[in-house]
């Protein structure tokens, strides 16, 4: 740990002499996957794209209501098949070029092209035509749309004058990704791989979009060790840092430090392999869910910063609906297992037809496995043996996404996004990747509900069938140096209000 702290101190010392007084240092646990909006699913990278370096056509407010941004207004016509977006005038790229309808057209066409590999390209399949008409963009769809497509809230617009000559399949390796030019409230300054990203205030950012930021520079510092991150926050080397929930009480007791807890979309789940017996039986999955003390998991694993998951969507999301609850009830779990023919053997493990009721819990990690141990103990209490297998992330993903599906159950975090499109993708087993693919869950009722946009019905069906036992929904926990004012974090992410942060005296 001392070596890591020394490296962090050296990195900060190296950049501080050049940094203006109004600089905020923000900790990230990993380097950005990519700064190019077409190429990444990493949550922090996407926030930097939407709120720091680039602009999106529309954006959410804190209540997840659509608001104008790069598109200052929009109108629907042709029965909901045509969307016309009028762009805000005077928005400049950081090299001085004017943001235009051609930039929007280029970005959306690149996103639609499978060669690009944009992760949400499937949501643009019905976008049949993109016209750049002066200061407006006209989007035509294959069928009427109920609302502005969520992808327009997520996908930041890119500069056509810098990227149009790059083949879509080559965007992943374009030099632009290392030296990006945006049009947002902050300009790119520098990237040192594995160490930091530096952005400075864009003094030309239009007042109609929020105006120039109140801080001079915003520095992302890469700190992958939680204790190092905590120490740097305590020492004043970092201003904002995600902290382990168990450390919240330490930070709260410190002068000039505060803890922010805020709603996020990050759930933990026990993903059953429903293509493998006996986990293909929803009654058995229900019995094992009844056996799990999820309140204890919230208290012991995230130190109370979360809520027990009754369904796949947390109560703080506006689209959450009441779903069938599965309470913690060991007596009911034992009775249901008995009714399914799983009898308790002399060794304390249930069996049926000569087969033991045993499973392997596969997860990411190398040492600390508190959550898995809690699950293991709860299952043992009703006569189910659970072994724990920890893999590094690459091996875990290869296993979860491989054709063999050689696992019983995965214990994993399930990151989210406030957009409707994300929620649809979460439940859609027909899309590649994601938790429903991992669970091998197939339900025509869910498919039909997704096709008609009925996410309430989808939530209830998933909660009924339990292809995933949703354990709990986490809340975000950030440590803050109170010299930074105006910090508000919500479902949109940690950086949704970064342009309005401002500084007092250094503490």
Secondary structure by P-SEA (a helix, b strand, c coil): caaaaaaaaaaaaaccccccccbbbbbbccccccccccccccaaaaaaaccccccccbbbcccccccccccccccccccccbbbbbbbccccccccccccaaaaaaaaaaaacccccccccccccccccccccccbbbbbccccccccccccccbbbbbccccccccccccccccccccccccccccccccccccbbbbbbcccccccccccccccbbbbbbbccaaaaaaaaaacccccccccccaaaaaaacccbbbbbbbbcbbbbbcccccccccccaaaaaaaaaacaaaaaaaccccccccccccccccccccccccccccccaaaaaaaaaaaccccccccccccccccbbbbbbbbcccccaaaaaaaaaaaaabbbbbbbbbcaaaaaaaaacccccccccbbbbbbcccaaaaaaaaccccccccccccccccaaaaaaaaacaaaaaaaaaaaaccccccbbbbbbbbbccccccccccccccccccccccccccc
